[in-house]
Amino acid sequence: MVFAKESFLFTYEGNIYVLESMNARLYKYRVENGLLIQEKETMILPSGSLPAFLTFDSEEKAYISCVGLGKLYIINPTTMQKTGEIDLSEYAIGKESGDKNPEPGASVIRDGILYVGLAQDKSQFNPNTGAYVLLIDTKTDKPIKMISDNRATMATAYEYSGDPFVDEKGDLYIYCVGGFGYFANCTEGFLRIKKGETEFDKSYYFPIETISIPDIKGNKANYIYSKTYTGNGKLYGYFNVPGYVSNPPDYVNDKSMQTFEIDVYNKTVKKMNFDGNLDFSVLSSDVTVYDDTTPEQLLERIEGADIIVTKEMPVNGDLIRKFPASVKLICEAGTGYNNLDLDAAREKGITVCNIPAYSSERVAHTAVMMILNLSSTMQVQMKMLANGNHDNFTKNLQVPHVEVNGKTLGIIGAGHIGKTVMKIAKALDMNILVYTRTPRADEDGIRYVDLETVLKNSDYVSLHCPLTPQTKHMINKETLALMKPTAFLINTSRGALIDEPALIEALEKHQIAGAGLDVQETEPPKADNPLYTLDNVILTPHMGWKGLETRQRLVSILADNIKQFMEGNPINVVSGL
């Protein structure tokens, strides 16, 4: 199904409600066997009503904020019938000049009172200054009073910003979007109405725009795009940062589209980073760490530096040739170094080293994790639960579920990681076929064969080889055709080992059973990449190497690389002088 632009989703008592603002329609769905099944008839609202928010009081009562009409519609969400309406025109601050629409938006119920944010626009997205909230008694549906605060503007938003929330203490927080960053006199920020009170707390105000955000162009945000409260005063959302958002927004690459943690208790903001805290002091007492660096930023940031540490950042020859003369060593913080132009480094007299074998166990564990999960169709089971489908608990098993012992694992590449996977696979009592460039004698339970034999006879094929001109797209339409239709492909090495369009076609046509992909040809994949939605795919964000212990080991080896280089005995060199 396809909904119109400006559609908003709400959930209540296990049902899903979709409010189409532009088309003025409300739909109600239940989830059944992973599918959305429409319940009752579509509710048609008046043209131009611009319904923007749905707030539930009970199974028999909910309120729809009709921005275009300046009204609240009262409905029965069970029967999907209108039961009343509340005209808010007398609360429009421009009524004396003919504007009788206070533009009601986001709302929340606390202690029997409906708090409705009012935009109070002079014209579209041109609000009158100040935050206005209308209080309504949910028993009588009669307005109680309108409260205001001149420290912030526009105590609602038709989109992006989300709803007000009540914390565990019973305090109500309302986010005011200002003028969406367009009007200097329209400030944004959080206001509070304390538990048991019905006026704004004059001792509390938290403007996001005053907070500096490290490593973000423009440094400060205009407003929050969307937000979700999770408890203990913390919520998560996306920011609008002046000059940073592309048009249309790039939800993958825009820094403003990353997740930020907002702490309304301590009035702090930080970019979310689940990588854990690493101790970089083992490298040097003089270390500067950047979360992200563009090619344009690189030359500026390395000015005067002797040693540069990169992590999978593409650094081409033209860029390396512009490096300052001070740079003597590039340490790639990983095993692969295809992101660096080694010839250009040699021309500049720059030594390049890498970190071999630091993540063998963790990457091997990721590969085996994918094998075990695919054998149980775990990705489908988790999706069923996410959709409210509990059939696996109440009916016969709904998905394939098989043992891995006795199955054949084909391994392409027998380096450190490949050998670690072999070790685990032997413990799982799997048969093992290996293809490697270097001929080797068979071992106990391990046969070394050609590539065709691996592909034709394996139940699982796991890739563990470097990306080179010879290995690029080694898994393609022709080699995929050699695999069993019941076989799974695992890739924790490099995405470009696989011809991705060919793999997608094979997965869609069920020419192979499925795939576990920790790496992709383009990282991150584009938003419309079918790999995100295919039921027979496990997709992870190149996380195989990211165990906390693994990354701390990486930092320690980096320190050793630097120490040995400074002492004149460089190690792990991939491009010597």
NUKOLVO-960115 format. One record per residue (C-alpha): x, y, z; residue in one letter. Coordinates in steps of 0.05 Angstrom, whole numbers, plus 5000, padded with zeros to 4 digits. Layout:
XYZa...
% end
This chain:
500050005000m502250714987v500251305030f500252025009a505752515027k504952795098e502352155129s503152035203f502951365240l500151245310f499150605351t494150445406y492049795438e495449375385g492349755327n495850195277i492650855254y495151235193v493151965186l493852255117e494252995126s493853245054m488352755035n484752845102a483652105115r484551635175l485850895167y485750355220k489649705214y491249085254r497248635243v495747925221e501147435198n505848005186g500848375142l496849015154l489448865151i484849465148q479349495200e472949895191k471850395136e476750955120t474751575158m474052165110i475452845141l473553515110p477753755053s482854265077g482454025149s489853815148l489353315205p496253265237a495752925304f491852375339l491552325415t488151735450f484151815514d481151115514s478750565466e472450985455e475451675451k481052035414a482452735389y484652935319i488153605312s485453925248c490654465232v486854745173g480254835210l482555065278g478554495309k479353845347l475253265321y473052775374i472552055348i471251355372n477650985350p474150315357t468350475310t472051005270m466251485277q466352225293k462952375360t464053115367g468553715355e471654295393i472054975359d478455335381l477355975341s476656425403e483856235423y486956495358a491257095378i489957405310g482357365313k481658125318e484858195250s480757635220g485257025234d480656545272k485255935267n490155795323p492655175285e492454615336p497754085330g501453605375a497953425441s498452985502v493752785559i495952845632r491452785693d485052855653g487353475616i488953505541l494753965528y494554205455v500254585424g498055175380l502255425322a498956115320q501856265251d501256945218k501956565153s504655875136q510955735177f511156475199n508956425271p507356955321n512756955374t511256575438g509155875457a501655755464y498455135495v490955025504l488454605563l482054205553i478153805605d477553105575t471252945616k467253545589t471353695527d471154425548k477254875542p479955075610i484955615591k490655795543m497555885572i503556215539s510956335546d515156845508n521756475515r520256005457a515755985396t510955485364m509354955416a507854445363t509654225293a505653905238y511353425223e518253205245y518253445316s513852925348g509452975409d510153275478p511752765532f510652635606v516752365644d516851875702e516052445752k509652675719g512853305690d510553505620l515653725569y513754105506i518654225450y517754885413c520554885342v521355635337g520655855265g524055235237f530455635237g527756165188y526156725236f531357005284a526257245334n522856565339c526956165388t526355415398e527254975459g524054545513f519154835562l516354475623r509854435661i511154095728k506853545757k500553825789g501354495756e497954805695t502755375679e509655375647f515355285696d519055955694k525355635723s526255165665y528155295592y532754875548f534355165478p537954665434i540655215390e545355435446t548854765448i555254675408s555653995373i562753775359p564453545288d558053825259i558454345205k555054975230g556054695299n549154885326k542254625310a536055035292n531054525315y529753775324i526853415265y523852845305s524552555373k522751965417t522751965492y525851345525t525951515599g530351835652n530052505618g533152255553k530452275484l533352145415y532352525351g535052835287y537353555281f536754095230n543654415225v544055055183p547754945118g548454195128y541953875104v541653695031s535353844991n532053354990p534953095056p539952525050d537852085108y543951645102v549752135096n547352795126d550652905193k544153225217s540552575203m544752195253q541852025321t543052495378f541652395452e538252985485i538253005561d532853485583v534853415656y542153605648n540954025585k546153665543t546553395472v551252875444k551852485380k550351755393m556251285388n555350565408f562550375391d564450415465g569850815498n576850665473l583250855508d587451245457f592551455508s596750835490v598251175423l600951825448s599652395496s598352835435d592552505396v586752845361t580952395343v575752575290y569352175282d568852365209d573352705159t571852915088t577352955035p576653715039e577853695114q583653205112l589153675088l587154195139e587053695196r593753375181i597654015176e603953935217g602453195233a607852665230d603352065234i596351965206i591551405226v585951245176t580250745179k577550535112e577551255089m578851305013p585351705004v587151744930n593751914898g592052634883d590552754956l596752404982i601152804936r598553434971k600353185040f605053645079p612353435082a611553295157s607552655144v612152045149k607351485167l600251275149i597350745195c591150415166e587150185226a585049535195g587548945155t585349175086g588849775054y585649814986n583050505006n590150795002l594250944940d600750594957l604450844895d603151574914a605351434985a612051154959r612851774915e612052214977k616751785019g611051585065i611050905098t604250545102v602849995152c596549605170n593849195228i594048455210p589947925246a587148375301y579848175290s580347455267s576147175324e570747715322r569747695247v569746935248a564446965303h560247425259t560646935200a558646355244v553046775276m550146885207m550646145190i546845955254l541646505247n540246335174l539545605191s533845805238s530946355193t531946805253m531247445212q524147245192v522347055264q524747725290m520848095237k514547705256m515347925329l516548645308a510048625269n506148335328g505747645296n506147105351h504346505307d511046175322n508746115395f501545905384t501745485320k506545025284n513445305269l512545795213q519645805185v525145305164p529545075222h535344605209v541644345241e548544555216v552143925240n553443475181g552544045132k558144275086t561544945095l565445225037g570845725055i574046175003i580546445030g584646105084a587946685120g587446825194h579846925193i578546345147g582545885192k578746125253t572145975219v574745275202m576345155275k569345355298i566044965241a569844335261k567244415332a560144455302l561543795266d561044105197m564443845134n569344355107i571444505035l576645045024v578845424963y585345824969t590546094921r596045684954t595244934945p595144565011r594643845034a588043605063d587343585138e582743225185d575643425164g578343945116i579043855040r582544364995y579044384928v577844844869d572745414870l567545044828e567544454876t566544914935v560745274903l557244644877k557644234941n557044724999s550844865041d554145505065y559445905027v563546405068s568246915037l574847075072h579447355019c582248055004p579448514951l584048534891t582948634817p582947874812q577747764867t573048334851k566148054833h568747344839m561647184862i557447364801n551747114759k555846524734e558746304801t552046404837l548945934786a553645384810l550945414882m545344974909k538445294913p538645104987t545445434999a547046085036f552446595019l556246935076i560747545066n564547865124t570548055080s569548595027r563048784994g565948834923a567648094924l560448014903i556948294842d551248584883e545848644828p547147924809a546447704881l539948104890i537047774828e539047084854a535947224922l529447504892e528746904847k530746424903h536446144862q540046104929i536746054997a539446685027g545447105047a548747405108g552348045090l556448445139d559648825082v556549135020q559349404955e557150104974t557250255048e552350455072p547650165019p543050674986k536250765020a532550394964d537249784963n532949144962p537848815011l534549215067y527748875057t529148175030l526647645079d532347175062n537847665079v541347845143i544548535134l549248845184t553249495180p560449245173h560549085248m564448435247g570848765270w567549235321k567748835385g570249295441l575948825458e577648765384t578049515374r582249605437q586949075410r587249475345l589250105383v594749715420s597549445354i597250155325l601450385384a606449835370d606750025296n608150745314i613250575368k617150105322q617050615265f619651165310m625250705332e627250565260g624449855257n617649925221p613049315225i606849105187n609249515128v605149455064v608750005026s616050095045g620550665024l
% end
